[in-house]
Amino acid sequence: QVQLVESGGGLVQAGGSLRLSCAASDTFAINTMGWFRQAPGRQRELVAAIISGGATKYLDSVKGRFTISREDAKNTINLQMNSLKPEDTAVYYCAADPRPWARSYDYWGQGTQVTVSS
Protein backbone atom coordinates (compact mmCIF):
# COMPACT_ATOMS: atom_id res chain seq x y z
CA GLN A 1 0.00 0.00 0.00
CA VAL A 2 1.46 3.34 -1.06
CA GLN A 3 0.68 6.38 1.05
CA LEU A 4 0.72 9.87 -0.44
CA VAL A 5 0.93 13.09 1.56
CA GLU A 6 0.44 16.46 -0.10
CA SER A 7 1.70 19.81 1.12
CA GLY A 8 1.98 23.38 -0.12
CA GLY A 9 -1.57 24.50 -0.66
CA GLY A 10 -2.83 27.85 0.51
CA LEU A 11 -4.29 31.23 -0.41
CA VAL A 12 -2.68 33.35 -3.10
CA GLN A 13 -3.67 36.35 -5.17
CA ALA A 14 -4.27 36.03 -8.88
CA GLY A 15 -0.99 36.11 -10.76
CA GLY A 16 0.88 34.56 -7.87
CA SER A 17 2.59 31.21 -7.50
CA LEU A 18 2.35 28.13 -5.32
CA ARG A 19 4.33 24.92 -5.22
CA LEU A 20 2.64 21.67 -4.24
CA SER A 21 4.59 18.64 -3.14
CA CYS A 22 3.57 15.03 -2.73
CA ALA A 23 5.65 12.58 -0.75
CA ALA A 24 5.11 8.89 -1.45
CA SER A 25 5.89 6.18 1.08
CA ASP A 26 7.27 3.97 -1.67
CA THR A 27 7.70 4.51 -5.39
CA PHE A 28 9.30 1.18 -6.24
CA ALA A 29 6.13 -0.11 -7.92
CA ILE A 30 4.90 3.27 -9.12
CA ASN A 31 5.03 4.42 -12.74
CA THR A 32 2.52 7.23 -13.16
CA MET A 33 2.13 10.05 -10.65
CA GLY A 34 -0.27 12.88 -11.15
CA TRP A 35 -2.10 15.86 -9.77
CA PHE A 36 -5.87 16.11 -9.96
CA ARG A 37 -8.14 18.91 -8.81
CA GLN A 38 -11.78 19.24 -7.94
CA ALA A 39 -13.65 22.50 -7.53
CA PRO A 40 -17.07 22.71 -5.86
CA GLY A 41 -19.79 21.51 -8.21
CA ARG A 42 -17.31 20.30 -10.80
CA GLN A 43 -15.89 16.96 -11.77
CA ARG A 44 -12.41 15.99 -10.75
CA GLU A 45 -9.93 16.61 -13.55
CA LEU A 46 -6.35 15.58 -14.25
CA VAL A 47 -4.11 18.63 -14.10
CA ALA A 48 -0.73 17.05 -14.84
CA ALA A 49 0.90 13.65 -14.87
CA ILE A 50 4.43 12.29 -15.10
CA ILE A 51 5.66 8.78 -15.75
CA SER A 52 8.91 7.01 -14.96
CA GLY A 53 11.44 8.40 -17.39
CA GLY A 54 10.02 11.89 -17.11
CA ALA A 55 7.44 12.26 -19.86
CA THR A 56 4.64 14.62 -18.85
CA LYS A 57 1.20 15.72 -19.91
CA TYR A 58 -0.96 18.66 -18.87
CA LEU A 59 -4.50 19.91 -18.86
CA ASP A 60 -4.76 22.45 -21.70
CA SER A 61 -5.77 25.29 -19.40
CA VAL A 62 -2.58 24.98 -17.32
CA LYS A 63 -0.03 24.48 -20.09
CA GLY A 64 2.72 27.06 -19.86
CA ARG A 65 1.76 27.95 -16.27
CA PHE A 66 2.16 24.69 -14.33
CA THR A 67 5.14 22.36 -14.26
CA ILE A 68 5.16 18.86 -12.82
CA SER A 69 8.45 17.33 -11.75
CA ARG A 70 9.60 14.15 -10.10
CA GLU A 71 12.39 13.53 -7.58
CA ASP A 72 12.71 9.76 -7.42
CA ALA A 73 15.51 9.90 -4.83
CA LYS A 74 13.06 11.63 -2.49
CA ASN A 75 9.93 9.72 -3.57
CA THR A 76 8.41 13.11 -4.31
CA ILE A 77 6.60 14.89 -7.08
CA ASN A 78 6.05 18.61 -7.26
CA LEU A 79 3.64 20.90 -9.06
CA GLN A 80 4.93 24.42 -9.62
CA MET A 81 1.95 26.66 -10.33
CA ASN A 82 2.62 30.12 -11.75
CA SER A 83 0.32 32.87 -13.03
CA LEU A 84 -2.49 31.45 -10.94
CA LYS A 85 -6.06 32.37 -11.81
CA PRO A 86 -9.22 32.31 -9.69
CA GLU A 87 -10.46 29.39 -11.79
CA ASP A 88 -7.51 27.34 -10.49
CA THR A 89 -9.18 27.32 -7.07
CA ALA A 90 -9.84 23.72 -6.05
CA VAL A 91 -8.76 20.89 -3.81
CA TYR A 92 -5.67 19.38 -5.39
CA TYR A 93 -5.01 15.65 -5.01
CA CYS A 94 -1.85 13.69 -5.62
CA ALA A 95 -2.33 10.24 -7.15
CA ALA A 96 -0.12 7.35 -8.15
CA ASP A 97 -0.42 4.10 -10.10
CA PRO A 98 1.84 1.22 -11.17
CA ARG A 99 0.77 1.50 -14.82
CA PRO A 100 2.18 4.00 -17.33
CA TRP A 101 -0.34 6.73 -18.23
CA ALA A 102 -2.91 5.14 -16.00
CA ARG A 103 -6.51 6.19 -16.57
CA SER A 104 -7.50 5.24 -13.07
CA TYR A 105 -5.18 5.58 -10.14
CA ASP A 106 -4.80 3.10 -7.30
CA TYR A 107 -3.39 5.47 -4.67
CA TRP A 108 -4.59 8.89 -3.55
CA GLY A 109 -3.54 11.58 -1.12
CA GLN A 110 -5.90 13.41 1.18
CA GLY A 111 -5.93 16.63 -0.84
CA THR A 112 -4.75 20.16 -0.27
CA GLN A 113 -6.77 23.35 -0.80
CA VAL A 114 -5.60 25.95 -3.27
CA THR A 115 -7.50 29.23 -3.26
CA VAL A 116 -6.75 32.01 -5.73
CA SER A 117 -8.30 35.36 -4.96
CA SER A 118 -9.10 37.90 -7.65
C-alpha positions as CSV (number, residue, x, y, z in Angstrom):
1,Q,0.0,0.0,0.0
2,V,1.5,3.3,-1.1
3,Q,0.7,6.4,1.0
4,L,0.7,9.9,-0.4
5,V,0.9,13.1,1.6
6,E,0.4,16.5,-0.1
7,S,1.7,19.8,1.1
8,G,2.0,23.4,-0.1
9,G,-1.6,24.5,-0.7
10,G,-2.8,27.8,0.5
11,L,-4.3,31.2,-0.4
12,V,-2.7,33.4,-3.1
13,Q,-3.7,36.4,-5.2
14,A,-4.3,36.0,-8.9
15,G,-1.0,36.1,-10.8
16,G,0.9,34.6,-7.9
17,S,2.6,31.2,-7.5
18,L,2.3,28.1,-5.3
19,R,4.3,24.9,-5.2
20,L,2.6,21.7,-4.2
21,S,4.6,18.6,-3.1
22,C,3.6,15.0,-2.7
23,A,5.6,12.6,-0.7
24,A,5.1,8.9,-1.5
25,S,5.9,6.2,1.1
26,D,7.3,4.0,-1.7
27,T,7.7,4.5,-5.4
28,F,9.3,1.2,-6.2
29,A,6.1,-0.1,-7.9
30,I,4.9,3.3,-9.1
31,N,5.0,4.4,-12.7
32,T,2.5,7.2,-13.2
33,M,2.1,10.0,-10.7
34,G,-0.3,12.9,-11.1
35,W,-2.1,15.9,-9.8
36,F,-5.9,16.1,-10.0
37,R,-8.1,18.9,-8.8
38,Q,-11.8,19.2,-7.9
39,A,-13.6,22.5,-7.5
40,P,-17.1,22.7,-5.9
41,G,-19.8,21.5,-8.2
42,R,-17.3,20.3,-10.8
43,Q,-15.9,17.0,-11.8
44,R,-12.4,16.0,-10.8
45,E,-9.9,16.6,-13.6
46,L,-6.4,15.6,-14.2
47,V,-4.1,18.6,-14.1
48,A,-0.7,17.1,-14.8
49,A,0.9,13.6,-14.9
50,I,4.4,12.3,-15.1
51,I,5.7,8.8,-15.7
52,S,8.9,7.0,-15.0
53,G,11.4,8.4,-17.4
54,G,10.0,11.9,-17.1
55,A,7.4,12.3,-19.9
56,T,4.6,14.6,-18.8
57,K,1.2,15.7,-19.9
58,Y,-1.0,18.7,-18.9
59,L,-4.5,19.9,-18.9
60,D,-4.8,22.4,-21.7
61,S,-5.8,25.3,-19.4
62,V,-2.6,25.0,-17.3
63,K,0.0,24.5,-20.1
64,G,2.7,27.1,-19.9
65,R,1.8,27.9,-16.3
66,F,2.2,24.7,-14.3
67,T,5.1,22.4,-14.3
68,I,5.2,18.9,-12.8
69,S,8.5,17.3,-11.7
70,R,9.6,14.1,-10.1
71,E,12.4,13.5,-7.6
72,D,12.7,9.8,-7.4
73,A,15.5,9.9,-4.8
74,K,13.1,11.6,-2.5
75,N,9.9,9.7,-3.6
76,T,8.4,13.1,-4.3
77,I,6.6,14.9,-7.1
78,N,6.0,18.6,-7.3
79,L,3.6,20.9,-9.1
80,Q,4.9,24.4,-9.6
81,M,1.9,26.7,-10.3
82,N,2.6,30.1,-11.7
83,S,0.3,32.9,-13.0
84,L,-2.5,31.5,-10.9
85,K,-6.1,32.4,-11.8
86,P,-9.2,32.3,-9.7
87,E,-10.5,29.4,-11.8
88,D,-7.5,27.3,-10.5
89,T,-9.2,27.3,-7.1
90,A,-9.8,23.7,-6.1
91,V,-8.8,20.9,-3.8
92,Y,-5.7,19.4,-5.4
93,Y,-5.0,15.7,-5.0
94,C,-1.8,13.7,-5.6
95,A,-2.3,10.2,-7.1
96,A,-0.1,7.3,-8.2
97,D,-0.4,4.1,-10.1
98,P,1.8,1.2,-11.2
99,R,0.8,1.5,-14.8
100,P,2.2,4.0,-17.3
101,W,-0.3,6.7,-18.2
102,A,-2.9,5.1,-16.0
103,R,-6.5,6.2,-16.6
104,S,-7.5,5.2,-13.1
105,Y,-5.2,5.6,-10.1
106,D,-4.8,3.1,-7.3
107,Y,-3.4,5.5,-4.7
108,W,-4.6,8.9,-3.5
109,G,-3.5,11.6,-1.1
110,Q,-5.9,13.4,1.2
111,G,-5.9,16.6,-0.8
112,T,-4.7,20.2,-0.3
113,Q,-6.8,23.3,-0.8
114,V,-5.6,26.0,-3.3
115,T,-7.5,29.2,-3.3
116,V,-6.7,32.0,-5.7
117,S,-8.3,35.4,-5.0
118,S,-9.1,37.9,-7.6
